[in-house]
């Protein structure tokens, strides 16, 4: 069960429409939303870099429909239809990664270019977050200036605050007694189907290791077959023990426990900034 990674400047997910993220996906984006905002961020970054004397070609937004192969929430839940058709999407991602690695041509970085783009490590703003962690933001980086241009000057503080709150909700959700009971039942169901795992992430990690270790096409195909079988058993057992419903109910409780009046205001402000950016 995965927490949101603090420090991510451009959050993205490739989730199905019926997603289950804290705070109604406040710090998560659908594929279409991510493509729309990425266009703005890339253009704003290019403008900032040009003002500093560098050419920054904006990356083209990825085309095509959203991927149906990703889990629809950070808890490892998976619907049966997706599982049977796409598995976890691990093998295709590994194949694409290998192709990109083979095609990439390494170039020596220009220190001045990198400094303009990602900022000076000595000029950073440190944000204290609700979960006790910190986030650092390069104050003078063009990527930071781009986020401010697209979302507003207070975006980073709001985003990292709500991201930390989301992590707190996820942690509280997965340790909820009802979720622990449902996951134990899921593990027993999975064992009867011939798979061993304590949590949904266990199966994904095992498939990931096999995919990364596969040395040739026959080995990759064998992993792909194993992935489909594991994902189908996983989703079927989740359905049988109603793991998704247990998590939904627990997440609702966790959200109420986590928010105070200030955090509610931060959440509402972040949602407004996000929607304004997406509406452009």
Secondary structure, 3 states (H helix, E strand, C coil): CCCCCCCCCCCCCCCCCCCECHHHHCCCCCHHHHHHHHHHHHHHHHHHHHHCCCCCCCCCCCCCCCCCCCCCECCCCCCHHHHHHHCCCHHHHHHHHHHHHHHCCCCCCCHHHHHHHHCCCCCEEEEECCCCCEEEEECCCHHHHHHHHHHCCCHHHHHHHHHHHHHHHHHHHHCCHHHHHHHHHHHHHHHHCCCCCCCHHHHHHHHHHHHHHCCCHHHHHHHHHHHHHHHHHHHHHHHHHCHHHHHHHHHHHHHHHHCCHHHHHHHHHHHHHHHHHHHC
